[in-house]
Amino acid sequence: AQAVAEEAAAAAAEEKEAPAAQELSQEEMDDLLRRSFLQALRKDLRSDGALPVLANTFVATMLLPRRPAGTQLQIKRTSFKKFSRFLLSVMEEGIVEVESERPGVELITAVNRDHDALRGFGLHQDAKSAAANPDVGAGGDGDEVWGDAGRRLLGARLKPLQLNTIYRLTGKGVVLLQALMDAAQAGEAEAAAAAGGGEADADASGDGGEGDAKAEPDANPSPAPWVPDVDSYYSDVGGSQYLSPNGLRKVLGDYAKLKQLAHPTDPRSLAADEDLLKCLFLSLKKAPVPVGGAVTKKEALQLWMSRAQSFTAIKTYEHGPVHVVKGAEVPKVSITVEKQGKHYICHVANLELFQIDLNDFTRICSRRFAASASVAESKEGKPGQRKQEVHVQGNLQKELPQFLHSEYGLPTRVVEVIQGKGMGKKKKRK
């Protein structure tokens, strides 16, 4: 209660010391109140850990500090006159849920973070952020920004986490892809030449006299040659150098079609040529069959998929950058719990794989659990190549996975808890 009173007094003193703002109309003051309210919900009530909160506490410690920088919010000058009336109106909109503890004492018990008013609200530079970070622009706290996609939406990603397995061809596998690319380029050149020749014939027939016989269309035109669709091989994420799983399989099928490798007697096998055997078995000497020999389609596909390098593309929000890591196994955030004397410490690593800012995580985590948290160098790896990780005091092996899910949208399947030093089972006393 003393802390609330001190913050309220500080907020009141700040308003008195602030330069006199331009006189606002009642409608403008109503808008200022609403903007400050939504900003406070977005910044200070991003998770349910701070709920329920007394309305008076919310006004003193959250609402007033989150007003736009350089403004003075006076609730008495709004059309509501009292904050309780404004709270009733936003409750009717479905933005928050409010309960009355006793007459004149309201509690904000829940926030509808999916409400359109919150999702579509653009953050402003508030008085609290301006005082803490004078150099931050009108967008607000710099550490709230996630790339070009915008800001974190109330503890959830702009879009659910996407994990895609992608592939890249190396070595002899590139030969097959190059053959398809050459065929595609040749097909496009032939199509362009045919189109140009047709226009020339039309121009020539147009220049002749009216008595010239017109060329009749061919009754049985020859079918257009098959051209591989090379663009369909590539993945939508990760850049043009990566193939999608379907695209990788299609490369093998299209190469067999291009080179006419269908086996004459066994429809389930391919008559492998020299390049295909080298790709599947690395050399002709290691191949179990000679050139033109039968290789089952199932075996060829398994070997073909194993010869490509696999990667995992991580995309954490809409229009955000894609982070590519080697290996098809889904990377995970690791939480290693250690016991040092009588104290526990959690080492949280690999946050950067999911575009989680370490300083942002440290600040919010420290406030959420009232625990000391800091960014430190990992002990794993060679000196000079070690990654940064977050150290959080306390045994939070159950709380941290839930926190990562509620605050950052990470599913539990990408978070692993490791029992570290000193966390073994205690021996029973005899």
PLY file of the C-alpha trace (Angstrom):
ply
format ascii 1.0
element vertex 430
property float x
property float y
property float z
element edge 429
property int vertex1
property int vertex2
end_header
0.00 0.00 0.00
2.89 2.34 0.79
4.47 1.63 -2.61
1.15 2.35 -4.34
0.80 5.62 -2.45
4.35 6.63 -3.35
3.80 5.89 -7.07
0.51 7.78 -7.01
2.21 10.76 -5.38
5.03 10.60 -7.92
2.53 10.51 -10.77
0.66 13.48 -9.34
3.89 15.42 -8.86
4.94 14.60 -12.42
1.65 15.99 -13.72
2.14 19.21 -11.75
5.71 19.59 -12.99
4.79 18.80 -16.60
4.52 21.79 -18.92
1.02 23.12 -19.38
-0.55 21.20 -22.27
-2.91 22.71 -24.79
-6.47 22.82 -23.46
-8.28 19.68 -24.55
-11.98 19.33 -25.24
-14.03 16.74 -23.41
-13.97 14.40 -26.42
-10.19 14.72 -26.67
-9.84 14.01 -22.95
-12.05 10.92 -23.36
-9.75 9.76 -26.15
-6.69 10.42 -24.00
-8.17 8.33 -21.19
-8.96 5.45 -23.53
-5.51 5.50 -25.13
-3.83 5.53 -21.72
-6.06 2.67 -20.57
-5.29 0.47 -23.58
-1.59 1.28 -23.32
-1.61 0.20 -19.67
-3.31 -3.08 -20.56
-0.79 -3.74 -23.32
2.27 -2.86 -21.27
1.47 -3.76 -17.65
-1.19 -6.50 -17.86
0.29 -8.63 -20.62
-0.28 -11.79 -18.60
-2.63 -12.95 -15.89
0.11 -12.96 -13.28
-0.67 -9.36 -12.28
-4.42 -10.01 -11.94
-6.64 -9.25 -10.14
-5.70 -5.64 -9.54
-7.55 -2.93 -7.63
-8.92 -0.19 -9.88
-7.31 2.53 -7.73
-3.96 0.74 -7.91
-4.33 0.37 -11.66
-4.97 4.10 -12.09
-2.06 5.19 -9.90
0.63 2.74 -11.02
-0.38 1.87 -14.59
-2.91 4.20 -16.19
-1.40 7.59 -15.35
2.22 6.58 -16.12
1.08 5.20 -19.50
-0.53 8.41 -20.72
1.11 9.89 -23.85
4.31 11.75 -23.01
3.82 15.49 -22.58
0.09 15.24 -21.76
-1.91 15.67 -18.57
-4.73 13.20 -17.97
-7.56 14.54 -15.81
-10.34 11.99 -15.43
-12.69 14.59 -13.88
-12.62 16.50 -17.20
-13.81 13.46 -19.18
-17.46 12.73 -19.85
-17.23 9.86 -17.35
-16.13 12.09 -14.44
-15.12 8.97 -12.48
-12.88 6.08 -13.44
-15.47 3.58 -12.17
-17.91 4.75 -14.86
-15.27 4.43 -17.56
-14.41 0.97 -16.24
-18.06 -0.03 -16.55
-18.14 1.11 -20.19
-15.05 -0.89 -21.22
-16.43 -3.89 -19.34
-19.62 -3.66 -21.43
-17.39 -3.63 -24.55
-15.86 -6.90 -23.38
-12.31 -5.57 -23.03
-12.00 -6.39 -19.33
-13.93 -8.18 -16.60
-14.62 -6.28 -13.40
-15.84 -7.41 -10.01
-16.95 -5.29 -7.06
-15.21 -6.31 -3.87
-17.39 -3.96 -1.87
-19.24 -0.71 -2.66
-16.79 1.71 -4.25
-13.98 -0.85 -4.59
-13.61 -2.48 -8.03
-11.22 -5.21 -9.14
-10.03 -5.82 -12.70
-10.08 -9.62 -12.80
-9.47 -10.48 -16.48
-8.34 -8.93 -19.77
-9.65 -10.04 -23.17
-6.38 -9.86 -25.04
-8.01 -10.95 -28.32
-10.41 -8.00 -28.35
-10.24 -5.91 -31.54
-9.71 -2.73 -29.54
-6.50 -4.15 -28.09
-5.24 -6.01 -31.14
-5.65 -2.96 -33.34
-4.28 -0.46 -30.84
-1.06 1.29 -31.85
1.32 1.89 -28.97
2.53 5.41 -28.26
5.48 6.81 -26.32
4.14 7.09 -22.81
5.36 9.22 -19.91
6.93 6.27 -18.08
8.90 5.09 -21.13
9.97 8.62 -22.01
11.36 9.14 -18.50
13.25 5.84 -18.56
14.44 6.06 -22.21
14.58 9.67 -23.40
16.13 8.65 -26.74
13.34 6.24 -27.75
11.11 7.56 -30.54
7.36 7.80 -30.67
7.00 4.05 -31.03
7.48 3.46 -27.30
9.88 1.05 -25.65
12.49 -0.06 -28.12
12.77 -3.54 -26.62
9.08 -4.18 -27.33
9.66 -4.11 -31.08
10.05 -7.37 -32.97
11.48 -6.54 -36.40
9.37 -5.12 -39.18
6.26 -7.03 -38.12
5.39 -4.66 -35.30
5.03 -5.26 -31.60
4.30 -8.25 -29.44
0.54 -8.62 -29.02
-0.18 -9.07 -25.32
2.00 -12.05 -24.61
1.25 -13.86 -27.88
2.92 -13.93 -31.28
1.36 -12.17 -34.23
1.12 -15.65 -35.74
1.61 -19.12 -34.25
5.10 -20.55 -34.31
5.98 -22.21 -37.64
8.61 -24.94 -37.89
9.36 -26.17 -41.41
11.79 -28.85 -42.53
13.65 -27.74 -45.65
16.47 -29.26 -47.70
19.50 -28.26 -49.70
21.20 -30.36 -52.37
24.95 -30.79 -52.34
27.52 -32.79 -54.27
26.19 -35.13 -56.93
22.58 -34.33 -56.08
23.04 -30.94 -57.72
23.65 -32.70 -61.06
20.06 -33.93 -61.20
18.65 -30.51 -60.34
20.92 -28.84 -62.90
19.67 -31.21 -65.63
16.10 -30.17 -64.85
17.02 -26.48 -64.83
18.73 -26.85 -68.23
15.66 -28.61 -69.61
13.41 -25.86 -68.26
15.56 -23.14 -69.84
15.62 -25.00 -73.17
11.85 -25.41 -73.06
11.34 -21.71 -72.38
13.70 -20.82 -75.26
11.82 -23.11 -77.65
8.48 -21.67 -76.56
9.77 -18.12 -77.07
11.14 -19.03 -80.53
7.87 -20.67 -81.52
5.93 -17.63 -80.40
8.26 -15.35 -82.34
8.04 -17.52 -85.46
4.25 -17.51 -85.33
4.16 -13.72 -85.19
6.55 -13.52 -88.15
4.37 -15.88 -90.22
1.33 -13.80 -89.41
3.09 -10.62 -90.48
4.24 -12.24 -93.74
0.75 -13.44 -94.61
-0.64 -10.03 -93.84
1.74 -8.34 -96.30
0.55 -10.49 -99.28
-2.35 -9.66 -101.57
-5.97 -10.49 -100.92
-5.76 -13.43 -103.35
-2.97 -15.13 -101.41
-4.03 -18.38 -99.82
-4.19 -18.26 -96.04
-2.27 -20.88 -94.13
-4.59 -23.45 -92.68
-4.01 -24.59 -89.07
-2.57 -28.05 -88.61
-5.33 -30.54 -87.95
-3.09 -32.72 -85.77
-0.66 -30.41 -83.97
2.20 -32.13 -82.17
1.93 -31.99 -78.37
4.02 -29.39 -76.62
7.20 -30.87 -75.10
7.11 -31.44 -71.34
8.97 -28.79 -69.35
9.76 -29.28 -65.65
8.33 -26.69 -63.25
11.55 -25.81 -61.45
9.98 -23.06 -59.33
7.73 -25.59 -57.57
10.77 -27.30 -56.03
11.70 -24.46 -53.71
10.38 -23.73 -50.25
8.39 -20.60 -49.42
10.61 -20.05 -46.36
14.34 -19.93 -45.94
15.25 -18.39 -49.28
15.71 -19.64 -52.84
18.48 -22.10 -52.00
16.24 -24.44 -49.99
13.82 -27.07 -51.29
10.55 -28.09 -49.67
10.00 -31.79 -48.81
7.54 -32.10 -51.71
9.94 -30.24 -53.98
12.79 -32.59 -53.12
10.68 -35.64 -53.96
9.49 -33.95 -57.15
13.08 -33.40 -58.32
13.65 -37.17 -58.35
10.36 -37.88 -60.10
10.87 -35.18 -62.72
14.43 -36.34 -63.40
13.18 -39.88 -64.00
10.53 -38.47 -66.33
13.02 -36.24 -68.16
15.53 -39.05 -68.71
12.78 -41.63 -69.34
14.03 -43.96 -66.62
10.84 -46.00 -66.29
11.75 -49.69 -66.08
10.41 -51.65 -69.07
9.13 -54.62 -67.04
8.79 -53.50 -63.41
6.57 -50.42 -62.84
7.82 -50.18 -59.23
11.45 -49.70 -60.29
13.62 -47.25 -62.20
16.24 -48.06 -64.82
18.92 -45.91 -63.18
21.35 -44.00 -65.38
24.93 -43.12 -64.45
24.17 -39.77 -62.77
21.36 -41.22 -60.67
23.51 -44.15 -59.51
26.34 -41.79 -58.53
23.91 -39.63 -56.57
22.19 -42.49 -54.75
25.24 -44.67 -54.04
27.98 -41.98 -54.16
29.93 -43.87 -56.88
29.42 -46.52 -59.57
31.65 -48.94 -57.68
29.39 -48.84 -54.63
26.23 -49.23 -56.69
24.72 -52.75 -56.40
23.47 -52.64 -59.99
25.08 -51.56 -63.29
24.00 -48.58 -65.36
20.48 -49.29 -66.57
19.87 -51.72 -63.71
16.67 -51.77 -61.66
16.44 -49.72 -58.47
13.11 -49.75 -56.68
11.40 -46.41 -56.45
11.04 -46.79 -52.69
14.77 -47.39 -52.20
15.66 -44.59 -54.62
13.43 -42.12 -52.74
14.84 -43.09 -49.34
18.43 -42.72 -50.54
17.63 -39.50 -52.37
16.09 -37.88 -49.27
19.03 -38.99 -47.12
21.59 -37.45 -49.49
20.14 -33.93 -49.07
21.12 -31.69 -46.17
18.19 -31.06 -43.85
17.45 -27.81 -42.04
14.72 -26.40 -39.83
13.24 -23.00 -40.66
11.85 -21.17 -37.62
9.33 -18.40 -38.15
7.88 -16.82 -35.04
5.58 -14.09 -36.30
3.95 -12.89 -39.48
6.31 -11.11 -41.91
9.14 -11.70 -39.45
12.59 -13.01 -40.35
13.12 -16.75 -40.81
15.89 -18.33 -38.76
17.39 -21.46 -40.34
19.25 -24.03 -38.23
20.94 -27.18 -39.44
19.19 -30.50 -38.88
15.63 -31.73 -39.21
15.24 -32.15 -35.45
13.24 -29.30 -33.97
15.53 -27.06 -31.86
14.47 -26.43 -28.30
14.89 -23.88 -25.56
16.81 -25.68 -22.82
16.27 -24.94 -19.13
19.04 -26.49 -17.08
18.38 -26.44 -13.32
21.40 -26.59 -11.02
21.79 -26.50 -7.28
24.65 -24.40 -5.96
24.87 -24.88 -2.20
21.46 -24.04 -0.82
20.42 -22.05 -3.87
19.03 -23.01 -7.26
19.75 -21.43 -10.62
18.11 -21.97 -14.02
20.23 -21.64 -17.19
17.93 -20.74 -20.10
19.62 -21.21 -23.48
18.71 -21.04 -27.20
16.22 -18.18 -26.79
17.79 -16.39 -29.75
16.65 -19.21 -32.06
13.09 -18.02 -31.54
13.92 -14.31 -31.89
13.49 -13.70 -28.16
15.54 -10.74 -26.99
17.61 -11.83 -23.98
17.42 -8.48 -22.21
13.67 -8.33 -22.75
13.27 -11.86 -21.38
15.49 -11.05 -18.40
13.54 -7.91 -17.50
10.08 -9.49 -17.76
11.15 -12.73 -16.09
12.68 -10.87 -13.16
9.52 -8.86 -12.65
7.22 -11.87 -13.09
8.95 -14.15 -10.58
10.51 -11.50 -8.31
13.84 -13.24 -8.90
17.29 -12.08 -9.90
17.91 -12.64 -13.63
20.88 -11.75 -15.80
22.45 -12.41 -19.19
25.70 -14.38 -19.00
28.02 -16.38 -21.22
27.32 -20.08 -21.52
29.88 -22.53 -20.20
29.45 -24.77 -23.25
31.54 -24.32 -26.38
35.02 -23.03 -27.07
36.19 -19.69 -25.63
35.20 -16.89 -27.97
32.43 -19.00 -29.53
30.18 -19.39 -26.53
26.59 -18.20 -26.77
24.73 -15.97 -24.36
22.14 -17.40 -22.00
19.93 -16.16 -19.18
20.49 -17.09 -15.54
17.42 -16.98 -13.29
17.70 -17.53 -9.53
15.38 -20.15 -8.05
14.01 -23.56 -8.96
11.57 -22.53 -11.71
11.59 -25.73 -13.78
7.76 -25.84 -13.79
7.09 -22.11 -14.04
9.50 -21.18 -16.86
7.99 -23.46 -19.56
4.54 -22.05 -18.74
5.96 -18.53 -18.81
7.52 -19.11 -22.25
4.19 -20.39 -23.52
1.99 -17.62 -22.10
4.37 -14.71 -22.68
6.13 -15.73 -25.91
3.81 -18.31 -27.44
6.32 -21.19 -27.43
4.63 -24.61 -27.27
5.90 -26.96 -24.60
7.26 -29.34 -27.25
10.06 -26.88 -28.02
11.06 -26.42 -24.36
13.08 -29.03 -22.49
14.02 -29.12 -18.80
17.38 -30.68 -17.89
18.31 -31.71 -14.37
21.81 -30.35 -13.91
24.47 -30.45 -11.23
23.23 -31.18 -7.72
19.72 -32.15 -8.87
20.13 -35.91 -8.47
17.83 -37.94 -6.29
18.60 -37.74 -2.61
19.77 -40.95 -0.98
17.45 -42.31 1.65
18.84 -42.39 5.14
19.07 -45.84 6.64
0 1
1 2
2 3
3 4
4 5
5 6
6 7
7 8
8 9
9 10
10 11
11 12
12 13
13 14
14 15
15 16
16 17
17 18
18 19
19 20
20 21
21 22
22 23
23 24
24 25
25 26
26 27
27 28
28 29
29 30
30 31
31 32
32 33
33 34
34 35
35 36
36 37
37 38
38 39
39 40
40 41
41 42
42 43
43 44
44 45
45 46
46 47
47 48
48 49
49 50
50 51
51 52
52 53
53 54
54 55
55 56
56 57
57 58
58 59
59 60
60 61
61 62
62 63
63 64
64 65
65 66
66 67
67 68
68 69
69 70
70 71
71 72
72 73
73 74
74 75
75 76
76 77
77 78
78 79
79 80
80 81
81 82
82 83
83 84
84 85
85 86
86 87
87 88
88 89
89 90
90 91
91 92
92 93
93 94
94 95
95 96
96 97
97 98
98 99
99 100
100 101
101 102
102 103
103 104
104 105
105 106
106 107
107 108
108 109
109 110
110 111
111 112
112 113
113 114
114 115
115 116
116 117
117 118
118 119
119 120
120 121
121 122
122 123
123 124
124 125
125 126
126 127
127 128
128 129
129 130
130 131
131 132
132 133
133 134
134 135
135 136
136 137
137 138
138 139
139 140
140 141
141 142
142 143
143 144
144 145
145 146
146 147
147 148
148 149
149 150
150 151
151 152
152 153
153 154
154 155
155 156
156 157
157 158
158 159
159 160
160 161
161 162
162 163
163 164
164 165
165 166
166 167
167 168
168 169
169 170
170 171
171 172
172 173
173 174
174 175
175 176
176 177
177 178
178 179
179 180
180 181
181 182
182 183
183 184
184 185
185 186
186 187
187 188
188 189
189 190
190 191
191 192
192 193
193 194
194 195
195 196
196 197
197 198
198 199
199 200
200 201
201 202
202 203
203 204
204 205
205 206
206 207
207 208
208 209
209 210
210 211
211 212
212 213
213 214
214 215
215 216
216 217
217 218
218 219
219 220
220 221
221 222
222 223
223 224
224 225
225 226
226 227
227 228
228 229
229 230
230 231
231 232
232 233
233 234
234 235
235 236
236 237
237 238
238 239
239 240
240 241
241 242
242 243
243 244
244 245
245 246
246 247
247 248
248 249
249 250
250 251
251 252
252 253
253 254
254 255
255 256
256 257
257 258
258 259
259 260
260 261
261 262
262 263
263 264
264 265
265 266
266 267
267 268
268 269
269 270
270 271
271 272
272 273
273 274
274 275
275 276
276 277
277 278
278 279
279 280
280 281
281 282
282 283
283 284
284 285
285 286
286 287
287 288
288 289
289 290
290 291
291 292
292 293
293 294
294 295
295 296
296 297
297 298
298 299
299 300
300 301
301 302
302 303
303 304
304 305
305 306
306 307
307 308
308 309
309 310
310 311
311 312
312 313
313 314
314 315
315 316
316 317
317 318
318 319
319 320
320 321
321 322
322 323
323 324
324 325
325 326
326 327
327 328
328 329
329 330
330 331
331 332
332 333
333 334
334 335
335 336
336 337
337 338
338 339
339 340
340 341
341 342
342 343
343 344
344 345
345 346
346 347
347 348
348 349
349 350
350 351
351 352
352 353
353 354
354 355
355 356
356 357
357 358
358 359
359 360
360 361
361 362
362 363
363 364
364 365
365 366
366 367
367 368
368 369
369 370
370 371
371 372
372 373
373 374
374 375
375 376
376 377
377 378
378 379
379 380
380 381
381 382
382 383
383 384
384 385
385 386
386 387
387 388
388 389
389 390
390 391
391 392
392 393
393 394
394 395
395 396
396 397
397 398
398 399
399 400
400 401
401 402
402 403
403 404
404 405
405 406
406 407
407 408
408 409
409 410
410 411
411 412
412 413
413 414
414 415
415 416
416 417
417 418
418 419
419 420
420 421
421 422
422 423
423 424
424 425
425 426
426 427
427 428
428 429
